[in-house]
Amino acid sequence: MSGPDPAIEIPFNRPGGGELERRYLETALDSRRLAGDGPMARRCEELLSEELGGARVMLAPSATQALEISALLLGLEPGSEVICPSFTHPSSINAFVTHGGRPVFCDVRPDTLNLDERDVEERISDRTAAIVCTHYAGVACELDELVSLSDTRGTELIEDNAHGLFGSYRDRPLGTFGRFSTLSFHETKNVTSGEGGALVLNRPEDAARAEVIRDKGTNRGAFFRGEADAYEWTDVGSSYQPSELQAAFLLGQLESSDRIQAARERIWNRYAEELADWADGHGVALPAIPADRRHPAHLFHMRFAGGEQRDALIDHLRKRGILAVFHYQPLHLSPMGRRLDPECPPLPVSESAAATLVRLPLFASLDEEEQARVIEAVTEFAP
C-alpha cells in the first residue's frame, strides 16, 4: 500500500480536526455508547437543522447512503427516469439506479457548471420521477426555474448539496428547496467526519418513514419512544446510521464551522483577487458567482481553453511540490452511462469542463506562505 507522494509539499486537501474533535471522541469512548443515534449524533442533527431553517436532518454514514434513503422514499417504479447532470459524481445517480431508476443525463450551464434547466426541459418526460441537481462548488443552481419545472411536470426535486452546506440562493439556505437534499462530510468537504453524510427532509410527512428506512426497516425509534408495543420489521431499509464516533468528530467540526468558514473564504477570495489579472491575460476562466448567490468557498477551480494546457499546469505545479487536480469525468460517456442512457446526445459543456478544469489546493489550514507558493507557481505558468 503506497502512502502520500513525498514530493508533494502542498496537498490538494488536508482534513481538519484538533483538540475539540479529540475531546469529543474521548467522551464518546468513555460513554460506552458507540452505536448510531446517540447524543452527539442528535446534537449534530440539531445544529444542522438550525443552519437549514428548521428542516428535519438525519445523519447517515455517507451522502451516497443519504441519497439511497431518498430513492427508497420516492418508491421508484420500474422504468422510472431520474434526471441528473452528467458533470457530477457517480453517487448522485448511483443511489437511484441501485433502487430501480434509469438515468437521464443533462448538460450543465457554461457559467456555473450547474444542471442546465433548459436541457432538463428538453429531456423531461412523463416517466421522469425526479430531478437531481448538484450545486457545483456550492454555487446554487437556477432554483426558481428547477422548482417551477418540477412542480409543473409533477416530479420531485432532490438537491445533491454535497458541496453547498453554508451556501444560499437569494438568502435561503441551499438544501431547503427540494423535497429532499443530502449533505456530505467526506474528508474533502468543509466540515468532515472522514466519511459521513446527512439527509434533509423538507416535508414533515416524510420523517416517520425515513426513520424506519434508516433503521434497517424497523420501528426501533418508535418502540424506544413508547409509541409501539413491539420492535418489528415494518418496511424496506438498511443500516443507514453513522456511529457515535463519526458523530463526535463531526460535532467538533460543526462547532468550529465559523472559524473553518472564515479561513476558507479568506483563501478563496485571495485566489480570486490575485489570479484575476493572470487569468484574464491568458483566457482562463475563474469561478462565476451570480450576485444572488452565496457560496461556501468549497473549491476554487479554473478552466483553460484546452485540455493540454490544463494538464501542463497540473504537471507544472507537481514539479513544484503542489498537488492540483481535475474533477468529474462525464457520466454519459462512462461505461455505465453509455449502457443506461444510450440515447443521450452529446453534452458539450460537460465534456469541455471535464477536459479543461483544474482545482487548486483549498483547506482551512492552508497558510499564507503555502498559498503564496501556489499563486506564484500558477502565475509563472504561461499556457
MOCOR-V65763 format. One record per backbone hydrogen bond with DSSP energy under -0.5 kcal/mol. CO is the residue of the C=O (numbers start at 1). NH is the residue of the N-H. Records with the same first field share a line. If there is no record, write none. Layout:
CO=NH, NH
This chain:
4=6
5=8
7=9
9=11
10=323
12=362
18=22
19=23
20=24
21=25
22=26
23=27
24=28
25=29
26=30
27=31
28=32, 33
29=32
32=34
34=244, 245
38=42
39=43
40=44
41=45
42=46
43=47
44=48
45=49
46=50
47=51
48=52
49=54, 55
50=53
52=55
56=201
58=199
60=197
62=66
63=67
64=68
65=69
66=70
67=71
68=72
69=73
70=74
71=75, 76
77=80
80=102
81=129, 130
82=104
83=132
84=106
86=88, 331
89=92
90=93, 94
91=95
93=96, 97
94=98
95=99
96=101
97=100
100=79
102=82
104=84
106=86
107=116
109=113
111=288
114=109
115=117
116=119, 120
117=121
118=122
119=123
120=124
125=128
127=81
129=156
130=83
131=133, 158
132=85
133=135, 160
134=136
135=138
136=139
137=298
138=140
141=143
142=146
143=147
144=148
145=149
146=150
147=151
148=152
149=153
150=154, 155
151=154
156=131, 158
157=179, 180
158=133, 160
159=161, 182
160=135
161=165
164=167
167=174
168=294
169=172
172=169
173=176
179=202
180=159
181=200
182=161
183=198
185=193
186=189
193=195
194=187
196=63, 185
197=60
198=183
199=58, 201
200=181, 202
201=56
203=206
204=207
206=210
207=211
208=212
209=213
210=214
211=215
212=217, 218
213=216, 238
214=240
215=218
217=234, 235
219=223
220=224
221=225
222=227, 228
223=226
230=232
232=219, 234
238=216, 240
243=247
244=248
245=249
246=250
247=251
248=252
249=253
250=254
251=255
252=256
253=256
254=257
256=260
257=261
258=262
259=263
260=264
261=265
262=266
263=267
264=268
265=269
266=270
267=271
268=272
269=273
270=274
271=275
272=276
275=279
276=280
277=281
278=282
279=282, 283, 284
280=283
285=303
287=289
288=290
290=293
292=170
294=168
299=301
300=360
301=287
302=358
303=285
306=310
307=311
308=312
309=313
310=314
311=315
312=316
313=317
314=318
315=319
317=320, 322
318=321
321=9, 10
322=324
325=359
330=333
331=334
334=338
335=339
336=340
337=341
341=344
347=351
348=352
349=353
350=354
351=355
352=356
353=357
356=304
358=302
359=325
363=366
365=367
367=371
368=372
369=373
370=374
371=375
372=376
373=377
374=378
375=379
376=380
378=381
381=383
